[in-house]
C-alpha cells in the first residue's frame, strides 16, 4: 500500500490530467473550432484531438496492465480508473454526438463501409466502456456488494481487449470518415 500522502497527490494529478484533457476538447467545441483544420491535415480539429487522446488511452491502459503484472496494484487501480473516466468524457463530449452523422435509414446503409465500421466501433465501444465503468465502480468500493462481479479478473481482461479492439476500430473509423 502506498503512503496516504503519495496516494493523495497521485489522485490529484490524475484528476488534473482528466480535467485538462476534457477542458481542451470542450474548449474546441465552445470556441466553435470543431471543423477547423486538424493537426494531421486530413480530419477536423475535434477528431484529431479525440484521436490523440485515444492513442494516449491505449498506451496508458497497456501501461496499467503491466503495473498489475508487476504487482503494483495501487498504481494499477488509479491508472486504469483515470483512463476509464477520461474515455467516458470523450464519448460524451465528442463521439456520442457524432453518431447522428451515421443514422441508418435503410438496412442497405450498412453496406456502406463508413457506416458499418462506425456502428461496429460504437457497439463494441459501448460494451467496453460499460465494462470499464463497472470494474472501476466495484474496485473503488462505490458499487454495493450485491452487484460485485465475482469473475472480475476475466472482466478486466475482456475490458482490456475491448479497449484495444475499439481503438483499432476507431482508427478505421477515422480512416473511413476523413481519409478514404
Ligand atoms: C470505449 C472506447 C472507445 C475508444 C478507445 C474510441 C476511439 C476512437 C478513435 C481513436 C476514433 C478516431 C478519432 C475521431 O474520428 O474522432 C473514434 C471515432 C469515433 N467514435 Fe469512438 N471510441 C470509443 C468508444 C465509442 C463509443 C461508445 C461511441 C458511440 C457512442 C463511439 C463513436 C465514435 C464516432 C461516431 C467516431 C467518429 C466521429 C468523430 O470524428 O467525431 N466511440 N473513436
Boltz pocket constraint, residues with backbone or C-beta under 6 A from the ligand:
constraints:
  - pocket:
      binder: B
      contacts: [[A, 46], [A, 47], [A, 48], [A, 50], [A, 51], [A, 54], [A, 55], [A, 57], [A, 87], [A, 91], [A, 94], [A, 95], [A, 96], [A, 98], [A, 99], [A, 118], [A, 121], [A, 122], [A, 123], [A, 124], [A, 125], [A, 126], [A, 128], [A, 129], [A, 162], [A, 163], [A, 166], [A, 167], [A, 170], [A, 171], [A, 173], [A, 174], [A, 177]]
      max_distance: 6.0
